[in-house]
Every structure is written in structure tokens, then in C-alpha cells.
Amino acid sequence: MKKEYANPHDSVGEVQFVFWNDWGEGAKLVFELVDYFKAPVYRKSRGVYVIYYAIARCDYAKLGFKKGDKLLLFISYNAYRYALEKLPAEQKVPCLRKFAEGKNNLMCIERVNSERIRIHSQEVREPTPEHLLEAEKQYALVVKEHGIFQQ
């Protein structure tokens, strides 16, 4: 039976935070980013991060999540941008805003070192209504908690 929430704050404890710099070097992780164009950009000190609501599509004991877990994934904006630029056109184009707005993105990502990540694959997927509703709640909570102004 699906759990219903009276308030978006009731679902906060069920989402894990995953920071890209906590992954082990060489670790390949698979995530499904939900409604990824709505992800807020967070600036802290000298760092800039994108905060994605994601669903784990692999197990990773080091960070304590399993396949199917809900995550808030913090990724370095610049590392992610450089990794996207290196993708071949056939992987980039279907994931552009004009083709993929409001959809999910299944990604296999590897942390190369403290400054770089490598995207091995990405693929657009159709989200479920539950995914979109939960992503909207999580993004709103992140924006409110961190005082982020959406553009």
C-alpha cells in the first residue's frame, strides 16, 4: 500500500543525501535523475552544486543505499558540466531541454578523482506521476531550506 503524506515535510526522512565527493574513486554508480531540469543550483563558499532528486538504480554499500532508494544527489556543477561536454552527440542531444523537459535521465556516472566525473551513459526515460510529484516536493524543500532562488 502506498504511503500518503499530509505535508511534504513528512517525507523528508525517507530521502538520503549523497555527495559526489563521498563516492570512492573509480566507483561507477547508476542513478535515475527525476525531472532533472528543475534541479536547483546551490552555491556554498567557493563551490557550486546541482541538487538532483534521484532514484538509485544500483546498490552501493559504502554510502549505504540500495537499488530503489530515494536520494538527493549533490554533484559539482563544473565537474558535471565538463563531463556532459565530453559525451558524444548521440548521447547529449536526446537529453537536451527541448526534448527531455519533465522526463527522467538514467545515468551511469563514475567519480574519476576529486575534481572530475565521467558519464558513461545517459538515457531519457518517462517518469511516473509519483516520481514527478515527489521530485516537486523535494526540490521545493531544498530551495526553501537553502534559501535558493529559482530562475
N, C-alpha and C positions, 0 to 999 in steps of 0.2 A: 504494500500500500504506500502510495506517495505521500510524503510529509508536506503538510501545508503550513505556511508561515503567516502569522498575523502581521508581522512587521519585518522589513528587510534585515534588521539587526539580529533577529533570531537565527539567521543562517550563517552569521559570521564565524562561529566556532568550527564550522564544518569545512572551512577553506584553509589550506595550508599555504604558507608563504615560502617561495623558493627563489633564492637569489642566485643569479648566474655565476657569481664568483665563488659560490659554495660547491659547485659541481667539481668533481675531480677532473684533472686534465686528461683529455682523451676519452672522456665519458660521452657516449652517444645516447641522447635522450629523445624520446618521441612524445610530442605534445600536440593536442588539437586546440589551437587558439580560437576562442569563441568570439565572433563579431569583432574581429581584431582591429578594424578601423576606428572603433570607438574607444580604444585603449588610451588612457591618459598618459601624458608625459610628465614625469616628476623630476624636479631639479633639487638636488641636495648638495650643498657645499660646491665642490667642483665637478660633481658627477651629474649626468642626465640619464634617466632611466625611463623605459616604457614599461607600464604595468599591465600585463595581459591576464585576463581570466582564461584559464586553460584547463583542459582535462588530460590527465596523464594517460598515455597510451602504452606505457611500459612500466615495469617495476624498477625501483631504484632504492635499494636498502640504505645506502649511505645517507640519503636525505629523508628516508622514512616514508616514502609514498609508494603506492601500488597502482597498478593499472585501474583506471576508472576514478581515481581520486580527483577532487576539485582543488585547483591551485590558483594562487595569484603569483604570476611569474614576473620577476623583476629582471629585465635584460638591459644591459648598457646600450643606450641609443646609438652611439657611434660604432661600437663593435657589431651591432645588428645591421646597421646601415651598410657598413663595408662588406659584410657577409652577403647581404642581398645584392649589392652591386656586382659581386663575382659570380652570381648564378647565371647559367645560360638563359637566353631569351625565352626558350620554350617553358622554363620554369617560372620566370618572372612575370610574363605577360598575363597569364590567366589569373594571377593573384593581385593585379592592379585594381585600384578602387572602382574604375568604371565597369569591371567585370565581376568583382567579388564583394562589393559592399553588402554588408549584412550576412555574410557567409562565414564559415569556419575555415581554418587553414591547418591541415595536418602537416607537421614539420618534424624532420629528423635533424637535430642540432647537436654539434659536438663543441665542447669547450677546448680550444687549442692551447691557450695559455692565459695569463692574467689579463691580456688585452684583446684577444681575438676569439671569435667563434667561427665555426664553419657550418653552413647549412648544406646538408647532404641531399635533402629533397623537401619539396613542399607541394601541396595539392589542395585545391579548393574542395570543400565539402559542404553539403546542405545541412544547416543546423536544424535541430528540433525546436519547437516553440519553447520548451522548458529551458534549453540552452540559452536562447535569446533573453528570456525573462530573468534567469539567474545572472547572466552577464550584465544586464542593465542594472540590476541591484548591486552587484559587486563593484562595477565601475562608479556608480553613484556614491557608494560608501567610501571608496578610495579617494575620490575627488573631495568629498566632504572632510574626511579625516586629515588629509594632507594639505588642504587649502589650495587645491589645484584649480586654475581657471581653464575651463574647456574653451576651445576656439570655435 
